[in-house]
Amino acid sequence: MTTNQKTKIKTLKLKFMKELFFAALITVTVATSAFAKDVNKISSRATHNFSFDFRGAEKVSWIAKSNFYKASFILDGQKMEAFYNLNGDMIGTSQNITLDQLPTSAKRTFAKRYNGYTVKEAIRFEGVDESAYYISAENEKENVILKVADDANVSVFQKDRKN
């Protein structure tokens, strides 16, 4: 694989991860008519694979994005989301977590580096290629999304200044 191809793949992966994270952070309420319309856009392979992967899932709603499908649902009382590529293959799942569920070293790093920030949301993403935690936090000046890798390394995934 050429360096140019690797760069394109890395760029696409970063774009996808940003879209994936924001999709996971936003709770979407879908009206019955909108839900029926979106389901028609979802590949039958994705819905079939979802049915196999998440037997017993309740309150399932689908959203079609330009490069993936997202199913929001409840399984065993836990709100979750599953992501599928346009071929209907699973990309990964996400679910909200509490800060207590983060690795201890990541909690310490967050407390030291981001003292004064308020956590808005934390999720666990388990993907085909990687697993990580994401923390959305803010202070009076900025919003930040942090990525916590499985080795508990904390890095800035995205940072935005408030107006």
C-alpha positions as CSV (number, residue, x, y, z in Angstrom):
1,M,0.0,0.0,0.0
2,T,1.4,3.4,-0.9
3,T,1.9,6.3,1.5
4,N,-0.8,8.2,-0.4
5,Q,-3.3,5.4,0.1
6,K,-2.4,5.1,3.8
7,T,-2.9,8.8,4.2
8,K,-6.3,8.7,2.5
9,I,-7.4,5.7,4.7
10,K,-6.2,7.5,7.8
11,T,-8.1,10.7,6.8
12,L,-11.3,8.7,6.0
13,K,-11.0,6.9,9.3
14,L,-10.6,10.1,11.3
15,K,-13.6,11.6,9.5
16,F,-15.6,8.5,10.1
17,M,-14.7,8.4,13.8
18,K,-15.7,12.1,14.2
19,E,-19.1,11.4,12.6
20,L,-19.4,8.2,14.6
21,F,-18.7,9.9,17.8
22,F,-21.1,12.8,17.2
23,A,-23.8,10.3,16.1
24,A,-23.3,8.4,19.3
25,L,-23.5,11.5,21.4
26,I,-26.7,12.8,19.9
27,T,-29.9,11.2,21.1
28,V,-32.3,11.1,18.2
29,T,-36.0,11.0,18.5
30,V,-37.5,9.7,15.3
31,A,-41.2,10.2,14.6
32,T,-43.0,7.1,13.3
33,S,-43.3,8.4,9.8
34,A,-39.6,9.4,9.7
35,F,-38.6,6.1,11.1
36,A,-40.5,4.2,8.3
37,K,-38.8,6.5,5.7
38,D,-35.3,5.8,7.2
39,V,-35.8,2.1,7.4
40,N,-36.4,2.0,3.6
41,K,-32.9,3.5,3.2
42,I,-31.2,0.9,5.4
43,S,-29.7,-2.1,3.7
44,S,-31.5,-5.4,4.3
45,R,-28.1,-7.0,5.1
46,A,-27.6,-4.4,7.9
47,T,-31.0,-5.0,9.4
48,H,-30.5,-8.8,9.1
49,N,-27.1,-8.7,10.7
50,F,-28.5,-6.5,13.5
51,S,-31.3,-8.9,14.2
52,F,-28.7,-11.7,14.5
53,D,-26.2,-9.7,16.6
54,F,-28.7,-8.2,19.0
55,R,-31.5,-10.7,19.6
56,G,-34.0,-9.3,22.1
57,A,-33.2,-5.6,21.3
58,E,-36.1,-3.3,21.9
59,K,-37.2,0.2,20.7
60,V,-34.9,-0.1,17.7
61,S,-34.6,3.0,15.4
62,W,-32.4,3.4,12.4
63,I,-30.7,6.3,10.8
64,A,-28.9,6.3,7.5
65,K,-25.9,8.5,7.2
66,S,-23.8,9.1,4.1
67,N,-21.2,6.4,5.0
68,F,-22.8,4.3,7.7
69,Y,-26.1,3.1,9.3
70,K,-26.8,3.6,13.0
71,A,-29.3,1.5,15.0
72,S,-30.2,2.9,18.4
73,F,-31.8,0.4,20.8
74,I,-32.2,-0.9,24.3
75,L,-30.8,-4.3,25.1
76,D,-31.1,-5.8,28.6
77,G,-32.1,-2.4,29.9
78,Q,-29.0,-0.7,28.5
79,K,-29.3,2.0,25.8
80,M,-26.9,1.2,23.0
81,E,-26.0,2.0,19.4
82,A,-24.7,-0.2,16.7
83,F,-23.0,1.0,13.5
84,Y,-22.9,-0.8,10.2
85,N,-21.1,0.1,7.0
86,L,-23.0,0.5,3.7
87,N,-22.4,-3.2,2.9
88,G,-24.2,-4.1,6.1
89,D,-21.1,-5.3,8.1
90,M,-20.8,-4.2,11.7
91,I,-18.4,-1.4,12.4
92,G,-18.9,-1.3,16.2
93,T,-21.1,-0.5,19.1
94,S,-21.3,2.3,21.7
95,Q,-23.0,2.8,25.0
96,N,-23.0,5.4,27.6
97,I,-20.9,4.8,30.7
98,T,-20.2,6.5,34.0
99,L,-16.8,7.9,34.8
100,D,-16.4,5.1,37.3
101,Q,-16.2,2.7,34.4
102,L,-13.1,4.4,33.0
103,P,-9.7,2.8,33.7
104,T,-8.3,4.3,37.0
105,S,-5.2,5.8,35.3
106,A,-7.5,7.6,32.7
107,K,-9.6,9.0,35.6
108,R,-6.4,10.3,37.2
109,T,-5.1,11.8,34.0
110,F,-8.5,13.5,33.3
111,A,-8.6,14.9,36.9
112,K,-5.0,16.4,36.6
113,R,-5.2,17.7,33.0
114,Y,-8.8,18.8,32.9
115,N,-9.4,20.2,36.4
116,G,-12.3,22.6,36.2
117,Y,-14.0,20.7,33.3
118,T,-17.5,19.3,33.6
119,V,-18.1,15.9,32.0
120,K,-21.2,16.0,29.7
121,E,-21.0,12.4,28.6
122,A,-18.8,9.4,28.4
123,I,-19.2,6.4,26.0
124,R,-17.4,3.1,25.4
125,F,-16.9,2.4,21.7
126,E,-16.1,-1.2,20.8
127,G,-15.2,-1.5,17.1
128,V,-14.0,-4.1,14.8
129,D,-10.5,-2.4,14.6
130,E,-10.3,-0.7,17.9
131,S,-12.0,-0.1,21.3
132,A,-11.8,3.2,23.2
133,Y,-13.6,5.4,25.6
134,Y,-14.7,8.9,24.7
135,I,-15.3,11.7,27.2
136,S,-17.1,14.9,26.2
137,A,-16.3,17.7,28.7
138,E,-16.5,21.5,28.9
139,N,-15.4,24.5,30.8
140,E,-16.3,28.2,30.4
141,K,-13.9,28.6,27.4
142,E,-14.1,25.3,25.4
143,N,-15.6,22.0,24.7
144,V,-13.3,19.0,24.4
145,I,-13.7,15.4,23.4
146,L,-11.1,13.1,24.8
147,K,-10.2,9.6,23.6
148,V,-9.0,7.1,26.1
149,A,-7.4,4.1,24.5
150,D,-7.5,0.7,26.0
151,D,-4.0,1.3,27.4
152,A,-5.6,4.2,29.3
153,N,-3.6,6.8,27.2
154,V,-5.7,10.0,27.1
155,S,-5.5,12.2,24.0
156,V,-7.5,15.1,22.6
157,F,-9.9,13.9,19.9
158,Q,-11.5,17.3,19.2
159,K,-11.4,20.7,20.8
160,D,-13.7,23.6,20.1
161,R,-13.7,27.1,21.6
162,K,-17.0,28.5,22.9
163,N,-18.2,31.8,21.5
